[in-house]
Amino acid sequence: MTLIRKTAPRRGSKALALAAAGVLALSAGTPALAQAKTEFSIAWSIYVGWMPWGYMADHGIMDKWAEKYGITVEIVQINDYIESINQYTAGAFDGVSATNMDTLSIPAGGGVDTTALIVGDYSNGNDAILVKGEGATVEDLAGKPVNLVELSVSHYLLARALEKAGLAERDLGAVINTSDADMVAAWQTSDVEAVVTWNPLVSTILEMGDAVNVADSSDIPGEIIDLLAVNTEVLEANPAFGKAVVGAWYETMALMSSDTEEGAAARAAMGEASGTDQAGYEAQLDSTAMFYEPSEAVAFVEDPKLAETMTYVAQFLFDKGILGTGAPSPDFVGVAYPSGQVTGDEGNVKFRYSVEYMKMAADGLL
């Protein structure tokens, strides 16, 4: 039986060392989780690329695939994104929707061996830096205060944009931590000159007519990645879990990407569940590089560029002091790839990109 809890839309939060609290509970939970079992749970939060989780729960797709493999998979919506990852890290869930950055910093950085079972998409314009003033550029951020959700993917986008422009955070007037819930209201005040945020907030601010998009995630394609992260030991002990979840995901991908009445209805349902409508949701999909076909996700994961991306992410997390408690260097956590390559510490591999189950889907073996 699947379950979905209806809660308020939210994506992203301050990724402080919240992982530590969750990891303390993990040592007791991991051995039990790693045993063979038949009941599993996945946590997710609202974001354009993760709406399929709610849809497959509501429309019986997950139930169908779980029954095929003799298991049950509970899908639970959590209203606070970082809290969902903390709960996963503490062992309350077997999987969680998360970005590559937050997977590395929280569960992997906290010692929880985690596998990217599904690479669902990457942000391709959903995250943006907006500045007041016609003709503004990234260089114009020098000396200006910038409002964003501190230590989130917005902060990462800002760091990468500044780097490309030959600037650094120290060149800004200030970085002001601002809740996503307050971002639109903050933009409308005279004190705010620039913000970094994500959709649907980006679209809302741009519609006001006084914002210039000076950089967005399409400038760093493939770096802000949305995943289903699962506990590695649970997956290894329970391959049926991986098969059922991946099978349900790609059935949903085929449906929502189809040019049919059923596909349109699915996109409309996902839009409504995320607080918009079909047109609004499809507009967000336009700035999201969804991997509708499993072969596309496999190719992305097997591309050597992914390892380069993860070194950027690890460096950012280390610079901000959130790459695990007491991390001595950006190489603190090892990240493994299908080729056998490891970035970071080969003796501390806690984040693994796998294509095993996505290849099964691509080959029709699920």
N, C-alpha and C positions, 0 to 999 in steps of 0.2 A: 504494500500500500504506500502511495506517495502522499506527501503532505506539503502544502504551501501556505505560509503565513503571510497575510497581507500587511505590509508596513509601508512607511513613508519612503519615497525615492531618495537615494543617496549614493554617491560614488566618491570614494577617496576620503582620507582623513589624515590626521597628523600621525605619521608612522614613527612615534617615539620608541623608546625601549620598552614598549608595552609587552613585547615578546617575553621578557624575563618572567613576568608573573605567570604567563601561560605555560612556559616551559617547566616551571617548578612542579606543576601538576602532571607533567607528561611522563616522568620517570616511572610513576606507578601505573600509568595507563597504557604505555606502549606494549609491554609483553602481552596483555590480554588482547589488544587490538591486532597484534600480529598473528594471532591464531586463525585457523580456518573457521569461517562462520557463514551465516546466511543472511544476516541483517546488517545493512549499511546505511550511512547517511551522508548527505552532501549539503553544505551551506552555500548560499549565494546571496548577492546583493544587487540592487537595481543598477544596471548600466546597459547601454544599447547592445553590446555583445554578449551579455549574460541573460537577456530576457528569454531566450529559448529554454532555460532551466525551468522557469515558472510555467511556460507554455506546455512543456512535455509532462509536467506534473499534473496540470489541470486537465489535459486532454488524453490521459491514459497511455501516452507513448512510453514513458518510463516503466509503468506497470507492465506493459506488454513484454518489453525486453527483459525485465527482471524475472517475470514468470517463465520466460523461455529458458533461463539459466537456473531456475529453482531458487531464486533469492528474492529479497525485498530491498528496495532502495527508497529511502525517505529523502525528499528534497525540501529543504527548509530555508525560507527567505529570512535573512537577518537585516534589520534596518541600518545597522552601523557596520560599514565595510571592514574597518580594522578590527572591530570586535569579532566579526565572523572568522577572521584569520587567527585571532588569539584563541578562540574556542577550538578551532581546528588544531592549533599548536598544542593545546592542553589535552587533546585526545577526545574531545566531545564529538567530533565529526571525522569521517574517513577521507573527505575531500572538501575543497573550498574553491570558489571562483576568486581569482587573484591575479594581479599583474606580476610580471617577472620580477620587478623591483621589490615588491612587498613579499613575494615568496622567498627571495634571497635574504632579505633583511630579517624577517620574523621567524617563520619555522626553520628554514635552513640555517640562518644565523644563530638560532637558538638551539641547534643540535638535533632537529627533527628531520630525518632523512625523507625527502619529498621528491616526488616524480611529477613532471608535467605530462599528465596522461593525454590531455587534449590541448593543442594550441589552436585557439578558436579564431583569433583575429589580432590585428595590431591597429592602434590608433593612427589614422591617416588624415588628420585634420580636426579630430574631435577635441583635442587639447590645443589651446592657443594663447598667445600673448597679445593682449589688447592695450592700445595706448590712445590717449586723447590727443587730437591734433592732426590735421590733414597732412599727409605726406610723411608721417612719423616712420622711423626705422628702429631697429634694435639698438643702433648706436645712440639714439636719443634717450635710451633708458639711463644713460650715465647721469648720476646725480639725482635721479628721480626715486621716490618711494615706489615699491611694487607690492601690491597686495596679492596674496595667494594662500592656499592651504599648505602651511610649512611642512617640509619633508615628505610631500606627496609627489606623484608623478608630475604635477605642475612645477614643483621646485626643480625636478630633474630636467624638464623641458627648458626652464629658464637657464639653468646652468649650461646646457648644451648650446642654446642660442647665443649666450654671452661668449662662450668659448669660440664659436664660429665667427663672432664679430670682433674677436681680439680683446674682449672685456672679461671681467670677473665680477663676482658678487660684491667684492669690496668697492667696485666702481659705482655701485648704486647708492642712492640716498639712504635707503633702508629696505629691508624685507619685512613686511608686516603680515603676521599670521592672521588670516581672515577665514572664518567658516564659509563653507560653500553655501550655507543657508543665508548668509549675510552679503554675499558677493554682489548681487544685483543692486541691492540698496546702497552698498558702499560705493559702487560705480557712480551713482547719481549724486554723490556729494562732491563738493568742490575740492576736498582734500585729496581725493584719489585720482592719480594721474595714469596709472597703469595697473592692470590685473593679469594674472595667469589663471585660467580655469578651464573647464571642460564642458562639453555639451550635456544638457540643453542650455546651460548658462551662457555659453559662447554665442549661440544663436540669439538668445534674448537680448544680450547687450548689443550685439551688432545691429539688431533691429531698431535700436534707439537712435542710430544715425550719427553718433559722435565718436565712434570707436574705429580704430584702424588695426587690422590684424597684421602685426609686424613679423610674426613667426608662428608656426604651428607644427603639430606633430608630423605633418607631411614632409617637413624639412629634415626629419630624422626617421625616415620610414623603417619600420621593423624594430624600433627600439622600445616602444611602450606596448608591450605584448600582454594580451589577456588569455589566461590559462584556466584549465581545471587542474589544480594541484591536488595530488592524493598522497597518502602515507605510503611510502615505498614498501615497507614490510607488510602492510595490509594487502597491497596489490600483489606482491609476490606470493603470499599465502592464499590468495583468492582471485585467480585469474578470471573467474566468472563475473566478478565485480567489474573488472576492466572491460570485458566483452559487452556486458549489458549496458553499461553507461555509454560507451563509445557507440554502440549500435543505436541507442536511443538518440544520441546527439546528432548523428549523421542522417537519421530518418527525419529529424526536425529540420536540419539544414536543407535537405532536399525539398521539404515542404515549403519552408519560408522563402526560399529562393526561386520558387516556381512561378511562372507567369500564368497562374490559374486562379479561379475564384477561391479555391482552398488556400492558395498561397497568400492572396490578398487578405483573406479573413484572418490568417495566422499573423500577418504583419499588423493588421488592425488590432488584434487582441493584445499583441506585445506592446503596441503603442499605448493602448488604453491602460495596460498594467503599469506602464512606466510614467504615466501622467501626461501623455500627449495623445495624438490620434495617428491614424495610418500615415498621413502625409508627413507629420512631424517625425515619426519614427523612421520613415524611409529617408528623410533628409539626413538624419543621424547616421543611417547605414551608408549613405553616400560618402561620408568622411571616415568610414570604418572599413578596413581591408579584411572582410570576412573570408575565412577559408571554408567555403561551402563544400568543396570537394576534399575528401581526406588526402588525396594525392597532393593537393596544394599545400596542406599543412606539413606533410612529410618532406616535400621539397624545401620548405622554409626552414624546418628544423635541421635538415642535412646540409644546408648552405653554410660554408665556413664563416660567413659574416655574423652568424649568431654568436659565436664565441667572442668576436670583437665587440659586439654589443654588450655582452655580459661583463666584459672587462671595464667598459665605460660605467656600467651600472654599479659594479663593485667599488670602483674608485669614488663615485659620487656618495655611496652609502658610507664608505670609510671616512671620507672627508667630513661628513655630517655626524659622524660618531654613532651610526646606527647599523653597522654591519656586525651584529652580534655583540654580546657583552664582552668588553675587553679585547676586541679584535686588534691584533698587533700590526696588521697591514691589510691592504685591499685583497690580498691572496688568502685571507683567513679561511674562507669557505671554498671548497672544491666544487666545481660545476662540471658534470660529465655530459658528453654528447654521444650520439649514436656511433660516430666514427671511432670512439675510444679515446678521443682527445679529452683532456681535463684542463680547465683554466682554474687558477687558484691552487689550493693545497690538495695534492693527490692523496694525502693521508687523512683528509677531513672532507671527503665528498658527501655533501648533504643535499645537493640539488641535482636532479637528473632529468635531462630531456630524452624522452623515449618516443620512438615511432612504431613500436611493436604493434600496438592495438590499432593505431590509425592505419597502418599498412594492412592489417586484417580487414578493416572496413573498405579500404581501397581495392583490395583483391576479392571482395565479396565472400569473405571467410567467416563472417560473424553470424 
